[in-house]
Amino acid sequence: MIKRTNQISAYQLTGNKGAYIVTLEHLTNTASGCPRFRACIVKLEENKEGKLCLKDGEGLLNACYNFTGHYLNELGEARWILDHYEEQAD
């Protein structure tokens, strides 16, 4: 079993290219006190019934990032990393 001591939050967000689940794990702050996060992003698709679900036949994880926070609240950090992911996916 993996023992985690960090808080993990999950958000369902809509970006410019669709719906996503973004998880944020709050890591130990940097030496200068800046917040650090690990974010994982999973893209969702609509099924035949019009409900959001995970994509079939592909890896579940679309991207994973470790980054220094921007002094936003957690939802703001999740939105920032999703915007970054969509820019990089172009």
N, C-alpha and C positions, 0 to 999 in steps of 0.2 A: 504494500500500500504506500502511496506517495503522501507524505505529510507536508501540507502547505500551511505556512504561517501568515501569508499575505492575503489581503482582502481581494476577492475577485467579483467584479460587477459585470452584468450582461445587459446590453441594450439592443432593441430592434430599431434600426434606423433606416430611413429612406434617403438614398443618395440620388445623384443625377442619372445613374445607370441602373437603378433598381433598389430592391430591399435587401438588407444585410442584418446579420447578427454580429455585433462587435463586443468582445469580452475585453475587459481591462483588469489587469492585475497590478496592484500598486506595489512596486518594488521598493527597496531601501533607497532613501534619498541620496543624492550625490554628496560629496564632501562639503560642497558649498551650500547645501540645503535645498537644492532644486529637486522637485519630485520626479521620480522615474516610473515608467509604466511598461508593461508588456501587453500588447494588443494582438488579438487574433480576430480575423475577419472571415466570415462565411457568407457567401451570396445565396439568397433565397430566390425561388422561382414559383410561379403560380402553376398549380396542377390543373387537371381537367375540370375540377369543381370550382376553380377560382380561388383556392386557398393557398397560402404561402407554405412552401415546403423546401427541403434540401434538394439540390440537383441530383438526379439519378445518374449513375455510371461515371461519376467523377470523384476525385478526392474531395473530402468535405472541407478542408481548410484551404482558403484562397490565399491568405497572406498572414504573416506573423511579424510584428515589429517590436523592438525595444527602443524606447525613445525617452528623452527628457521632456518633462511637462512644460506647459506654457502658463502656469498659474491660473488655469481655468478650472471650473468645477469638473467633476468626472464626466458628465454628459458633454461638456464642451470639449474635453480631451478626446472623447470617443468620436465626436463629430469631426474634429480636426484630423484625426488619423484616417477616418473614412474619406475625407476630401483628399488627403495626401494619396491614399491608395487609388482612388479613381483617377487622379492626375497621372500617376505612374502607370496605370493600366492602359493608357492611350497609346 
